[in-house]
């Protein structure tokens, strides 16, 4: 029994260490690149109804048929990230957003993806006084694995969902899906942090960054 518990603890620590190593260099590179070019670019404004925010830096707007939703794309090195902002008037159209983005990545197999929720995701720290809920999902079609993560919060009586999807590469995709190993990437998390702050105006500065202080635990009703 003791050996089994020690093995579980070791596995969790190994996952955390791998997550930190994989994201620390990318996060530093993203932050340095974005800060060095920030003064050279003019920001533009995006809006969904009465909710206004600064359009995500370095992202291009994509077509989407999902109502009250904006979709963006960014390619950084070999990582393609699709970012969405949704302010639904009714129910959040999560399924349609997932299918839309999966179709951008893989037009012929978008409807074949099986999605499962990550029960204990490794979430990067995103500071905000607004209470947020987070959701992490994995989508798998037998060959390709996609990681979906959103954060939702209420602002001025509106429910706002900000999230992103990217393809997980250089991993054993079948094993990752089976074990439910999700996570985040720096490009997506930094963009989410910046958009949330752009809406709430909690901090000075248009660019906000996630940190690598992570917590293993449920993704529901967090206030990170």
N, C-alpha and C positions, 0 to 999 in steps of 0.2 A: 504493500500500500504506500509506504514511504517512497519507494523507488518510482512508483507511478506518478505521485505528486511532484517529485523532483524533476521527472522527465517533462511533465506539463509546464512547470515553471521555466525550465531550460528552453523549451520550445517557444514560449511566449517571449522570453528575453531575446532569443535569436531572431524572432520576427521583428521585434522592436529595433534591434541593432541594424538589421538589414534595411528597414524602413528609413532610419535616420541616415545611414550611409548613402542610400539611393537618392534621397531628397536634399541633403545638406548642400552638396555641390551645385545641384540644379538651382536651388533657391538662391544661393549666393550669386550665381551667374545671371539669373533673371533680374535680381535686384540691382546689380551693378549696371547691366545693360539698360534697364528702364530708367534708372536715375540719371545716367549719362546723357540719355536722349530726351529726357522730360522737358528741358528748357528749350529744345529745338522744335517742339511740336505744339500746335494749337489744339486745345481740346474742343470737342464737339459735344452737344447735348442730345441725349436720347430721352424719350418719354413714352409712357404707356398710360393713357388717360391722364389723371392728375398727378401721377408719380413721375418725377423727373430725376435724372441721374446723368453723370458724365459717361459718355460712351467708352467702353473698355479700350484702353490703349493697345495698339498693335493688332486689334481684332478687326476683321472685315464683316460687314453685315451680310447674312444669308437669308434666302427666301424661306418662309415657313407659312403654313396654313393654320397653325395653331392660334386661336384667338387670344388677343391681349398678351402676346408673347413676342419677344425679340430674340433672334438667334444670331450668334456671332461665331467666327472661326479664326483660329490663329495657329500658325505653324512655327514652332520654335525648335531649331535643329531638326531632329527627325520625329518630333512629337507634335501631333495634330490634336488640338483641343477645341471642342465645340462648347460654347458658353450660352446659357439661356437666362433670360429674365422674364418672369411671368407674373402678371397681376390679374388673376382670374376673377370674373364677375360672379362665377358660381364655383363648381368643383374644379380643382386643379387637374389639368389634363396630362397627367404623368405618362400614361401609356402612349398617347399620341406624340408627346415630345420624345420619348425613347425611340419609338418607331421612326420618327422623322430623322433623328440624328443617326440611328443605325443605318437608315437608307442613304445618308450622305457618305458614310464609310463603306457600306456594302449594299449597293442598290438591289442586287439579285437575291439577297438572303435576309433582308431586314425583318420580314415577318416570321422567320424561322428561329429567331433568337429566343432562348429561354432565359428568363430573368429571375434571380433569387436575391433576397435581402441579405446583406452582411450583418450578422448579429452583433459582433464586437469589433467595429471598424477602428483603425488607427487614424484618428483625426488630428490634423494640424490645428494649432491654437489660433483662433480668430477672435480678437478682442472686440467686444461690444457690450454695452449695458442692456441692449435689447435681448430679451430671452428668445433664443432660436431653437428650432428643432432641426435635426439633421437626418438625412437618409442616404444610405450607401447601398447600391445594388450592383450586381454583376450580370452581364448579358453574354451568353455563349451560344454559338451556332454549330459547335462541333469542331471548329477550326480557329475562330477568332474570339477573343475575349475583350469585352468592353467594361469599363468601370464608370459608374454613374454616381454622382454625389450632389445633393442639393441641400441648401439651408433655407429655412422659411421663417418668417417673422411677421408681426403685425405692425403697421405704421399708418397712422391717421385713418384707422378703421378699414385698412386694406390689407389683405393677406398677400405677401410678396414672397416669391420663390426665386432663388438665384442658385444656379448650379452649372455643372459641366460634365462632359463625357469625353473619355479618351480611350484609346486602345492600349491594352497592356501587352507589351512585347518583351522578348528576352526572358520569358518565364515559362514554366510548364503550365500552359493555359488550362488544360484539363484538370490538373491537380489543384490549381488555384481556385477554379470554379467549384470543384468538389468540396474543398475545405472552406470555401467562402472567404478567401483572402483578398480583401479590398484595400482601400487606402486613398491617398490623395496625390496630386502633383502640384508643384509650386506655381506653375503658370496659372492653372485653374483656381487654386485657392487664393492667390494674390489678387486675381481679377474679381473674385467674389467679395473679398475683403474691401476692395476699393469701391465696388458698386454699392455695397451695404452702407459704407461710410458716406458715399455720395448722396444717398437717400436720407440718411439720418443726421448728417452734418455733426457727428459727435467729435471728430478730430480735425485738426488742420491738415492740409495737404491732400492732394487728389489721389496720390498713390499710397496704398496701405499694403502691408505685408503680413503673411502668416508666419508663425514661428514654429519651431520643431518641438515645442513642448507638447507631447501627445499623451492621451489618456486611453487606456484600454477599458472599454465598457460600452454600455448601451448608447446608441446614437439618438435615442428619443428624448425630447424635452431637455436639451442641454443648454447651458448658458456659459459658453466658452469664451 
